[in-house]
Amino acid sequence: VQLVESGGGMVQAGGSLTLSCAASITIPSIDIMGWYRQAPGKQRESVATITNGGTTNYADSVKGRFTITRDNAKNTMYLQMNSLEPEDTAIYYCNAHLIRWSEYDYWGQGTQVAVSS
């Protein structure tokens, strides 16, 4: 499974960005997709996840500001980020979690998001 992120960039606080994650396989076959981020000097953390049934989960720090969606026709997952804060600055990674006879995780290469105050 290959995942390619895009849409990162630099934005001022209060601004918006939309991240995209294109998958090399059909999205309905991916049990859980998610966005994670890693800020300098910090561990990677979960930002938002979405199941193939459409159930979403968000980190408390982004609830009400970020929205995760997946477009099955385009095999693409999105993260709409509004009201961005400097604390959102990080490298954002796309993840695909497959549950078969075992569990498998696949990661994209990451896309940088920088929010200035």
N, C-alpha and C positions, 0 to 999 in steps of 0.2 A: 504494500500500500504506500503510495506516495502522496504527500500533502504539500501544497504550495500556498504560502500565505502572501498576501499583498494588502496594500492600503495604509501601511504605517506612514509616519511622518512627524513633522513638528507643528504644533498648534499652541495657541495661547489658552490660558485657563478660561474655562467657560465655553470653549469651542467643542467641535464634534469631529469625529473620524469614524469611518466604517472599514473594518477589517474583513477580508475575504479569505477563505480557505478552500482551495479546489482539490478534490480527492480523485485519485486514479481509479477508484472503484465506485460502484453505485452506492450512494449514501444510505438507502434503506438497509443495506447489508451491514452497515456499521451500527453496532448496538448503542454506543454512546460516543458523541463527539463533544469536544470541549475546547475552551480557550484557557490557557495558563499564562502567567507572566512571571518574569524574574527581573527584579530591580538590582542594581549594583550592590554587592555585598549582602544580598538577601537570598533566601531559598525560593525556589519556584513555588508558586501558589496557584490554586485553582481560582479562576475568575468566574466562569460560567460553563455549564454543561447542558446538553440536550440529548434526550434519548431518541431512538428511532420511532417512538410513540409520541414524541413531541413534549415530553415532560422536561421542564427546565429547572435549573437550580443556579443560584447566584451567590457569590460571596457577599457578605453583609456590606462591605465597603463600596460595592457597585450597584446594589439594589436601587431601583428607581432611576438609574442613570444609564445603565447598559442593557441592551437587548440582544439575545442570541436567537438566531433563526437558522433553518436549513432549507435549501431549495433542492428537492429531490430531482427535479428535471435538469438542473444544471450541475448536480453533484457538487454543490458548493454550500459551505456554511458561512455565516456572517456574524459579526459582532458590531452592532451599532453602539457607539460610545458618545454620549452627550454629557454636557456639563463637566468636561474633563478638568481634572485637578492636577497640580504638579506631582502629587503622590501617585498618579497613574503612570508616571514615566517608568518604562520598563521595556524589555523585549517580550513580545507576545508570541506565544507558540500555539499552534493548532495540534490537537490530539485526537486520534481515533482509537477507540477501545473496542476490541472484538472479543466476543465470548463464544468460544467453540468448545472443543474438548478441553481446551485450556484458555487462558486469557492472554491477549496480545495488545501491546500498546505501540502505536506509531506516532512519530512526531514530525512536524514540519521544521524548516530551518530557522524560523523566527522572523519577526518583523519589528523594527524599532518604533516605539511611540515616545515622543518627547513633548512634555507639556510645560510651557514656561509661565511664570507668574507675572 
